[in-house]
Amino acid sequence: RTCRAGLWRYSRHPNYFGEWLMWCAWPLLALGSPLGWWLFLHPLAVLVFLLVLTGIPHTERRALLSRG
């Protein structure tokens, strides 16, 4: 059965959340660079990949099939 209590209620994928936070840190480090602004697109791209294309939908589907 899928855990739905405590912190797992809000995030069953803390590793994806941590990875996304890491990607959010890179643009902050590049703020001093003249072309650093374009790095703000990377966290958005990673978020789309995790939420729509790869990680979470696949994992959720597998969890529902195996645990209900």
mmCIF file as gemmi writes it, N, C-alpha and C atoms, coordinates in Angstrom:
data_model
loop_
_atom_site.group_PDB
_atom_site.id
_atom_site.type_symbol
_atom_site.label_atom_id
_atom_site.label_alt_id
_atom_site.label_comp_id
_atom_site.label_asym_id
_atom_site.label_entity_id
_atom_site.label_seq_id
_atom_site.pdbx_PDB_ins_code
_atom_site.Cartn_x
_atom_site.Cartn_y
_atom_site.Cartn_z
_atom_site.occupancy
_atom_site.B_iso_or_equiv
_atom_site.pdbx_formal_charge
_atom_site.auth_seq_id
_atom_site.auth_asym_id
_atom_site.pdbx_PDB_model_num
ATOM 1 N N . ARG Axp A 1 ? 0.84 -1.185 0 1 0 ? 1 A 1
ATOM 2 C CA . ARG Axp A 1 ? 0 0 0 1 0 ? 1 A 1
ATOM 3 C C . ARG Axp A 1 ? 0.886 1.25 0 1 0 ? 1 A 1
ATOM 4 N N . THR Axp A 2 ? 0.501 2.251 -0.759 1 0 ? 2 A 1
ATOM 5 C CA . THR Axp A 2 ? 1.272 3.489 -0.859 1 0 ? 2 A 1
ATOM 6 C C . THR Axp A 2 ? 1.113 4.311 0.415 1 0 ? 2 A 1
ATOM 7 N N . CYS Axp A 3 ? 2.215 4.789 0.948 1 0 ? 3 A 1
ATOM 8 C CA . CYS Axp A 3 ? 2.208 5.597 2.166 1 0 ? 3 A 1
ATOM 9 C C . CYS Axp A 3 ? 1.637 6.981 1.866 1 0 ? 3 A 1
ATOM 10 N N . ARG Axp A 4 ? 0.658 7.391 2.666 1 0 ? 4 A 1
ATOM 11 C CA . ARG Axp A 4 ? 0.024 8.699 2.468 1 0 ? 4 A 1
ATOM 12 C C . ARG Axp A 4 ? -0.057 9.48 3.767 1 0 ? 4 A 1
ATOM 13 N N . ALA Axp A 5 ? 0.89 9.265 4.674 1 0 ? 5 A 1
ATOM 14 C CA . ALA Axp A 5 ? 0.882 9.953 5.964 1 0 ? 5 A 1
ATOM 15 C C . ALA Axp A 5 ? 2.17 10.743 6.141 1 0 ? 5 A 1
ATOM 16 N N . GLY Axp A 6 ? 2.125 11.735 7.014 1 0 ? 6 A 1
ATOM 17 C CA . GLY Axp A 6 ? 3.318 12.536 7.305 1 0 ? 6 A 1
ATOM 18 C C . GLY Axp A 6 ? 3.798 13.308 6.091 1 0 ? 6 A 1
ATOM 19 N N . LEU Axp A 7 ? 5.12 13.433 5.98 1 0 ? 7 A 1
ATOM 20 C CA . LEU Axp A 7 ? 5.692 14.163 4.855 1 0 ? 7 A 1
ATOM 21 C C . LEU Axp A 7 ? 5.46 13.467 3.518 1 0 ? 7 A 1
ATOM 22 N N . TRP Axp A 8 ? 5.308 12.155 3.567 1 0 ? 8 A 1
ATOM 23 C CA . TRP Axp A 8 ? 5.067 11.406 2.327 1 0 ? 8 A 1
ATOM 24 C C . TRP Axp A 8 ? 3.713 11.752 1.724 1 0 ? 8 A 1
ATOM 25 N N . ARG Axp A 9 ? 2.843 12.338 2.521 1 0 ? 9 A 1
ATOM 26 C CA . ARG Axp A 9 ? 1.552 12.78 2.004 1 0 ? 9 A 1
ATOM 27 C C . ARG Axp A 9 ? 1.729 13.894 0.971 1 0 ? 9 A 1
ATOM 28 N N . TYR Axp A 10 ? 2.748 14.734 1.184 1 0 ? 10 A 1
ATOM 29 C CA . TYR Axp A 10 ? 2.984 15.878 0.305 1 0 ? 10 A 1
ATOM 30 C C . TYR Axp A 10 ? 3.993 15.58 -0.795 1 0 ? 10 A 1
ATOM 31 N N . SER Axp A 11 ? 4.961 14.73 -0.492 1 0 ? 11 A 1
ATOM 32 C CA . SER Axp A 11 ? 5.986 14.433 -1.491 1 0 ? 11 A 1
ATOM 33 C C . SER Axp A 11 ? 6.41 12.975 -1.384 1 0 ? 11 A 1
ATOM 34 N N . ARG Axp A 12 ? 5.953 12.169 -2.315 1 0 ? 12 A 1
ATOM 35 C CA . ARG Axp A 12 ? 6.402 10.78 -2.339 1 0 ? 12 A 1
ATOM 36 C C . ARG Axp A 12 ? 7.684 10.642 -3.134 1 0 ? 12 A 1
ATOM 37 N N . HIS Axp A 13 ? 8.186 11.753 -3.635 1 0 ? 13 A 1
ATOM 38 C CA . HIS Axp A 13 ? 9.389 11.74 -4.454 1 0 ? 13 A 1
ATOM 39 C C . HIS Axp A 13 ? 10.385 12.786 -3.953 1 0 ? 13 A 1
ATOM 40 N N . PRO Axp A 14 ? 10.889 12.631 -2.718 1 0 ? 14 A 1
ATOM 41 C CA . PRO Axp A 14 ? 11.808 13.649 -2.192 1 0 ? 14 A 1
ATOM 42 C C . PRO Axp A 14 ? 13.111 13.729 -2.977 1 0 ? 14 A 1
ATOM 43 N N . ASN Axp A 15 ? 13.527 12.642 -3.61 1 0 ? 15 A 1
ATOM 44 C CA . ASN Axp A 15 ? 14.754 12.698 -4.403 1 0 ? 15 A 1
ATOM 45 C C . ASN Axp A 15 ? 14.571 13.585 -5.634 1 0 ? 15 A 1
ATOM 46 N N . TYR Axp A 16 ? 13.398 13.55 -6.251 1 0 ? 16 A 1
ATOM 47 C CA . TYR Axp A 16 ? 13.126 14.442 -7.386 1 0 ? 16 A 1
ATOM 48 C C . TYR Axp A 16 ? 13.062 15.895 -6.925 1 0 ? 16 A 1
ATOM 49 N N . PHE Axp A 17 ? 12.46 16.117 -5.768 1 0 ? 17 A 1
ATOM 50 C CA . PHE Axp A 17 ? 12.379 17.472 -5.226 1 0 ? 17 A 1
ATOM 51 C C . PHE Axp A 17 ? 13.773 18.013 -4.926 1 0 ? 17 A 1
ATOM 52 N N . GLY Axp A 18 ? 14.623 17.182 -4.341 1 0 ? 18 A 1
ATOM 53 C CA . GLY Axp A 18 ? 16.002 17.59 -4.063 1 0 ? 18 A 1
ATOM 54 C C . GLY Axp A 18 ? 16.779 17.882 -5.331 1 0 ? 18 A 1
ATOM 55 N N . GLU Axp A 19 ? 16.566 17.069 -6.35 1 0 ? 19 A 1
ATOM 56 C CA . GLU Axp A 19 ? 17.248 17.322 -7.624 1 0 ? 19 A 1
ATOM 57 C C . GLU Axp A 19 ? 16.784 18.645 -8.228 1 0 ? 19 A 1
ATOM 58 N N . TRP Axp A 20 ? 15.488 18.911 -8.151 1 0 ? 20 A 1
ATOM 59 C CA . TRP Axp A 20 ? 14.961 20.156 -8.699 1 0 ? 20 A 1
ATOM 60 C C . TRP Axp A 20 ? 15.505 21.362 -7.929 1 0 ? 20 A 1
ATOM 61 N N . LEU Axp A 21 ? 15.628 21.241 -6.606 1 0 ? 21 A 1
ATOM 62 C CA . LEU Axp A 21 ? 16.216 22.338 -5.821 1 0 ? 21 A 1
ATOM 63 C C . LEU Axp A 21 ? 17.664 22.591 -6.221 1 0 ? 21 A 1
ATOM 64 N N . MET Axp A 22 ? 18.39 21.521 -6.501 1 0 ? 22 A 1
ATOM 65 C CA . MET Axp A 22 ? 19.769 21.685 -6.954 1 0 ? 22 A 1
ATOM 66 C C . MET Axp A 22 ? 19.806 22.454 -8.269 1 0 ? 22 A 1
ATOM 67 N N . TRP Axp A 23 ? 18.907 22.127 -9.196 1 0 ? 23 A 1
ATOM 68 C CA . TRP Axp A 23 ? 18.857 22.841 -10.471 1 0 ? 23 A 1
ATOM 69 C C . TRP Axp A 23 ? 18.445 24.292 -10.278 1 0 ? 23 A 1
ATOM 70 N N . CYS Axp A 24 ? 17.666 24.574 -9.241 1 0 ? 24 A 1
ATOM 71 C CA . CYS Axp A 24 ? 17.282 25.966 -8.945 1 0 ? 24 A 1
ATOM 72 C C . CYS Axp A 24 ? 18.46 26.767 -8.401 1 0 ? 24 A 1
ATOM 73 N N . ALA Axp A 25 ? 19.44 26.099 -7.823 1 0 ? 25 A 1
ATOM 74 C CA . ALA Axp A 25 ? 20.592 26.8 -7.253 1 0 ? 25 A 1
ATOM 75 C C . ALA Axp A 25 ? 21.55 27.299 -8.326 1 0 ? 25 A 1
ATOM 76 N N . TRP Axp A 26 ? 21.661 26.595 -9.436 1 0 ? 26 A 1
ATOM 77 C CA . TRP Axp A 26 ? 22.611 26.999 -10.48 1 0 ? 26 A 1
ATOM 78 C C . TRP Axp A 26 ? 22.348 28.397 -11.021 1 0 ? 26 A 1
ATOM 79 N N . PRO Axp A 27 ? 21.123 28.765 -11.338 1 0 ? 27 A 1
ATOM 80 C CA . PRO Axp A 27 ? 20.897 30.132 -11.83 1 0 ? 27 A 1
ATOM 81 C C . PRO Axp A 27 ? 21.258 31.19 -10.795 1 0 ? 27 A 1
ATOM 82 N N . LEU Axp A 28 ? 21.052 30.886 -9.53 1 0 ? 28 A 1
ATOM 83 C CA . LEU Axp A 28 ? 21.408 31.85 -8.485 1 0 ? 28 A 1
ATOM 84 C C . LEU Axp A 28 ? 22.912 32.079 -8.444 1 0 ? 28 A 1
ATOM 85 N N . LEU Axp A 29 ? 23.67 31.024 -8.679 1 0 ? 29 A 1
ATOM 86 C CA . LEU Axp A 29 ? 25.127 31.162 -8.701 1 0 ? 29 A 1
ATOM 87 C C . LEU Axp A 29 ? 25.607 31.942 -9.919 1 0 ? 29 A 1
ATOM 88 N N . ALA Axp A 30 ? 24.823 31.944 -10.982 1 0 ? 30 A 1
ATOM 89 C CA . ALA Axp A 30 ? 25.231 32.599 -12.228 1 0 ? 30 A 1
ATOM 90 C C . ALA Axp A 30 ? 24.667 34.006 -12.376 1 0 ? 30 A 1
ATOM 91 N N . LEU Axp A 31 ? 24.054 34.537 -11.341 1 0 ? 31 A 1
ATOM 92 C CA . LEU Axp A 31 ? 23.455 35.87 -11.448 1 0 ? 31 A 1
ATOM 93 C C . LEU Axp A 31 ? 24.465 36.946 -11.819 1 0 ? 31 A 1
ATOM 94 N N . GLY Axp A 32 ? 25.712 36.795 -11.412 1 0 ? 32 A 1
ATOM 95 C CA . GLY Axp A 32 ? 26.73 37.796 -11.714 1 0 ? 32 A 1
ATOM 96 C C . GLY Axp A 32 ? 27.209 37.771 -13.153 1 0 ? 32 A 1
ATOM 97 N N . SER Axp A 33 ? 26.909 36.718 -13.856 1 0 ? 33 A 1
ATOM 98 C CA . SER Axp A 33 ? 27.349 36.582 -15.239 1 0 ? 33 A 1
ATOM 99 C C . SER Axp A 33 ? 26.406 37.337 -16.175 1 0 ? 33 A 1
ATOM 100 N N . PRO Axp A 34 ? 26.939 37.95 -17.227 1 0 ? 34 A 1
ATOM 101 C CA . PRO Axp A 34 ? 26.073 38.68 -18.155 1 0 ? 34 A 1
ATOM 102 C C . PRO Axp A 34 ? 25.021 37.801 -18.839 1 0 ? 34 A 1
ATOM 103 N N . LEU Axp A 35 ? 25.346 36.564 -19.102 1 0 ? 35 A 1
ATOM 104 C CA . LEU Axp A 35 ? 24.394 35.66 -19.75 1 0 ? 35 A 1
ATOM 105 C C . LEU Axp A 35 ? 23.774 34.654 -18.776 1 0 ? 35 A 1
ATOM 106 N N . GLY Axp A 36 ? 23.925 34.901 -17.494 1 0 ? 36 A 1
ATOM 107 C CA . GLY Axp A 36 ? 23.416 33.963 -16.493 1 0 ? 36 A 1
ATOM 108 C C . GLY Axp A 36 ? 21.908 33.87 -16.429 1 0 ? 36 A 1
ATOM 109 N N . TRP Axp A 37 ? 21.214 34.845 -16.972 1 0 ? 37 A 1
ATOM 110 C CA . TRP Axp A 37 ? 19.751 34.847 -16.903 1 0 ? 37 A 1
ATOM 111 C C . TRP Axp A 37 ? 19.135 33.641 -17.606 1 0 ? 37 A 1
ATOM 112 N N . TRP Axp A 38 ? 19.783 33.151 -18.665 1 0 ? 38 A 1
ATOM 113 C CA . TRP Axp A 38 ? 19.19 32.043 -19.413 1 0 ? 38 A 1
ATOM 114 C C . TRP Axp A 38 ? 19.193 30.743 -18.616 1 0 ? 38 A 1
ATOM 115 N N . LEU Axp A 39 ? 19.996 30.676 -17.556 1 0 ? 39 A 1
ATOM 116 C CA . LEU Axp A 39 ? 20.001 29.471 -16.724 1 0 ? 39 A 1
ATOM 117 C C . LEU Axp A 39 ? 18.699 29.288 -15.947 1 0 ? 39 A 1
ATOM 118 N N . PHE Axp A 40 ? 17.878 30.335 -15.872 1 0 ? 40 A 1
ATOM 119 C CA . PHE Axp A 40 ? 16.589 30.185 -15.201 1 0 ? 40 A 1
ATOM 120 C C . PHE Axp A 40 ? 15.635 29.285 -15.988 1 0 ? 40 A 1
ATOM 121 N N . LEU Axp A 41 ? 15.956 29.018 -17.238 1 0 ? 41 A 1
ATOM 122 C CA . LEU Axp A 41 ? 15.141 28.096 -18.029 1 0 ? 41 A 1
ATOM 123 C C . LEU Axp A 41 ? 15.377 26.637 -17.636 1 0 ? 41 A 1
ATOM 124 N N . HIS Axp A 42 ? 16.544 26.343 -17.11 1 0 ? 42 A 1
ATOM 125 C CA . HIS Axp A 42 ? 16.866 24.958 -16.753 1 0 ? 42 A 1
ATOM 126 C C . HIS Axp A 42 ? 15.961 24.389 -15.667 1 0 ? 42 A 1
ATOM 127 N N . PRO Axp A 43 ? 15.73 25.103 -14.543 1 0 ? 43 A 1
ATOM 128 C CA . PRO Axp A 43 ? 14.817 24.524 -13.549 1 0 ? 43 A 1
ATOM 129 C C . PRO Axp A 43 ? 13.414 24.283 -14.107 1 0 ? 43 A 1
ATOM 130 N N . LEU Axp A 44 ? 12.965 25.163 -14.984 1 0 ? 44 A 1
ATOM 131 C CA . LEU Axp A 44 ? 11.645 24.959 -15.59 1 0 ? 44 A 1
ATOM 132 C C . LEU Axp A 44 ? 11.635 23.723 -16.487 1 0 ? 44 A 1
ATOM 133 N N . ALA Axp A 45 ? 12.696 23.546 -17.248 1 0 ? 45 A 1
ATOM 134 C CA . ALA Axp A 45 ? 12.786 22.372 -18.116 1 0 ? 45 A 1
ATOM 135 C C . ALA Axp A 45 ? 12.841 21.087 -17.293 1 0 ? 45 A 1
ATOM 136 N N . VAL Axp A 46 ? 13.623 21.085 -16.224 1 0 ? 46 A 1
ATOM 137 C CA . VAL Axp A 46 ? 13.718 19.899 -15.372 1 0 ? 46 A 1
ATOM 138 C C . VAL Axp A 46 ? 12.368 19.609 -14.725 1 0 ? 46 A 1
ATOM 139 N N . LEU Axp A 47 ? 11.663 20.652 -14.295 1 0 ? 47 A 1
ATOM 140 C CA . LEU Axp A 47 ? 10.348 20.465 -13.692 1 0 ? 47 A 1
ATOM 141 C C . LEU Axp A 47 ? 9.372 19.835 -14.685 1 0 ? 47 A 1
ATOM 142 N N . VAL Axp A 48 ? 9.39 20.293 -15.919 1 0 ? 48 A 1
ATOM 143 C CA . VAL Axp A 48 ? 8.517 19.711 -16.944 1 0 ? 48 A 1
ATOM 144 C C . VAL Axp A 48 ? 8.883 18.249 -17.187 1 0 ? 48 A 1
ATOM 145 N N . PHE Axp A 49 ? 10.177 17.955 -17.264 1 0 ? 49 A 1
ATOM 146 C CA . PHE Axp A 49 ? 10.594 16.566 -17.473 1 0 ? 49 A 1
ATOM 147 C C . PHE Axp A 49 ? 10.144 15.677 -16.323 1 0 ? 49 A 1
ATOM 148 N N . LEU Axp A 50 ? 10.306 16.152 -15.077 1 0 ? 50 A 1
ATOM 149 C CA . LEU Axp A 50 ? 9.95 15.329 -13.929 1 0 ? 50 A 1
ATOM 150 C C . LEU Axp A 50 ? 8.442 15.177 -13.763 1 0 ? 50 A 1
ATOM 151 N N . LEU Axp A 51 ? 7.696 16.244 -13.991 1 0 ? 51 A 1
ATOM 152 C CA . LEU Axp A 51 ? 6.255 16.197 -13.749 1 0 ? 51 A 1
ATOM 153 C C . LEU Axp A 51 ? 5.446 15.643 -14.914 1 0 ? 51 A 1
ATOM 154 N N . VAL Axp A 52 ? 5.958 15.789 -16.134 1 0 ? 52 A 1
ATOM 155 C CA . VAL Axp A 52 ? 5.147 15.437 -17.297 1 0 ? 52 A 1
ATOM 156 C C . VAL Axp A 52 ? 5.744 14.284 -18.103 1 0 ? 52 A 1
ATOM 157 N N . LEU Axp A 53 ? 7.012 14.364 -18.407 1 0 ? 53 A 1
ATOM 158 C CA . LEU Axp A 53 ? 7.573 13.453 -19.396 1 0 ? 53 A 1
ATOM 159 C C . LEU Axp A 53 ? 8.163 12.164 -18.838 1 0 ? 53 A 1
ATOM 160 N N . THR Axp A 54 ? 8.871 12.227 -17.725 1 0 ? 54 A 1
ATOM 161 C CA . THR Axp A 54 ? 9.591 11.028 -17.29 1 0 ? 54 A 1
ATOM 162 C C . THR Axp A 54 ? 9.234 10.6 -15.876 1 0 ? 54 A 1
ATOM 163 N N . GLY Axp A 55 ? 9.955 11.068 -14.917 1 0 ? 55 A 1
ATOM 164 C CA . GLY Axp A 55 ? 9.98 10.572 -13.551 1 0 ? 55 A 1
ATOM 165 C C . GLY Axp A 55 ? 8.671 10.257 -12.862 1 0 ? 55 A 1
ATOM 166 N N . ILE Axp A 56 ? 7.93 11.259 -12.46 1 0 ? 56 A 1
ATOM 167 C CA . ILE Axp A 56 ? 6.805 11.059 -11.563 1 0 ? 56 A 1
ATOM 168 C C . ILE Axp A 56 ? 5.643 10.296 -12.205 1 0 ? 56 A 1
ATOM 169 N N . PRO Axp A 57 ? 5.196 10.615 -13.41 1 0 ? 57 A 1
ATOM 170 C CA . PRO Axp A 57 ? 4.077 9.831 -13.968 1 0 ? 57 A 1
ATOM 171 C C . PRO Axp A 57 ? 4.385 8.333 -14.074 1 0 ? 57 A 1
ATOM 172 N N . HIS Axp A 58 ? 5.592 8.01 -14.504 1 0 ? 58 A 1
ATOM 173 C CA . HIS Axp A 58 ? 5.982 6.604 -14.623 1 0 ? 58 A 1
ATOM 174 C C . HIS Axp A 58 ? 6.002 5.939 -13.25 1 0 ? 58 A 1
ATOM 175 N N . THR Axp A 59 ? 6.591 6.592 -12.265 1 0 ? 59 A 1
ATOM 176 C CA . THR Axp A 59 ? 6.688 6.027 -10.92 1 0 ? 59 A 1
ATOM 177 C C . THR Axp A 59 ? 5.314 5.869 -10.285 1 0 ? 59 A 1
ATOM 178 N N . GLU Axp A 60 ? 4.454 6.866 -10.437 1 0 ? 60 A 1
ATOM 179 C CA . GLU Axp A 60 ? 3.104 6.786 -9.88 1 0 ? 60 A 1
ATOM 180 C C . GLU Axp A 60 ? 2.31 5.639 -10.509 1 0 ? 60 A 1
ATOM 181 N N . ARG Axp A 61 ? 2.416 5.493 -11.807 1 0 ? 61 A 1
ATOM 182 C CA . ARG Axp A 61 ? 1.709 4.422 -12.501 1 0 ? 61 A 1
ATOM 183 C C . ARG Axp A 61 ? 2.159 3.057 -11.989 1 0 ? 61 A 1
ATOM 184 N N . ARG Axp A 62 ? 3.471 2.9 -11.837 1 0 ? 62 A 1
ATOM 185 C CA . ARG Axp A 62 ? 4.004 1.621 -11.343 1 0 ? 62 A 1
ATOM 186 C C . ARG Axp A 62 ? 3.561 1.358 -9.905 1 0 ? 62 A 1
ATOM 187 N N . ALA Axp A 63 ? 3.542 2.407 -9.071 1 0 ? 63 A 1
ATOM 188 C CA . ALA Axp A 63 ? 3.132 2.24 -7.678 1 0 ? 63 A 1
ATOM 189 C C . ALA Axp A 63 ? 1.658 1.849 -7.586 1 0 ? 63 A 1
ATOM 190 N N . LEU Axp A 64 ? 0.816 2.457 -8.404 1 0 ? 64 A 1
ATOM 191 C CA . LEU Axp A 64 ? -0.603 2.105 -8.386 1 0 ? 64 A 1
ATOM 192 C C . LEU Axp A 64 ? -0.841 0.674 -8.849 1 0 ? 64 A 1
ATOM 193 N N . LEU Axp A 65 ? -0.069 0.225 -9.819 1 0 ? 65 A 1
ATOM 194 C CA . LEU Axp A 65 ? -0.223 -1.153 -10.293 1 0 ? 65 A 1
ATOM 195 C C . LEU Axp A 65 ? 0.231 -2.165 -9.25 1 0 ? 65 A 1
ATOM 196 N N . SER Axp A 66 ? 1.305 -1.865 -8.542 1 0 ? 66 A 1
ATOM 197 C CA . SER Axp A 66 ? 1.852 -2.839 -7.603 1 0 ? 66 A 1
ATOM 198 C C . SER Axp A 66 ? 1.265 -2.728 -6.196 1 0 ? 66 A 1
ATOM 199 N N . ARG Axp A 67 ? 0.881 -1.522 -5.768 1 0 ? 67 A 1
ATOM 200 C CA . ARG Axp A 67 ? 0.432 -1.339 -4.383 1 0 ? 67 A 1
ATOM 201 C C . ARG Axp A 67 ? -1.018 -0.883 -4.259 1 0 ? 67 A 1
ATOM 202 N N . GLY Axp A 68 ? -1.569 -0.338 -5.303 1 0 ? 68 A 1
ATOM 203 C CA . GLY Axp A 68 ? -2.96 0.099 -5.271 1 0 ? 68 A 1
ATOM 204 C C . GLY Axp A 68 ? -3.231 1.407 -4.636 1 0 ? 68 A 1
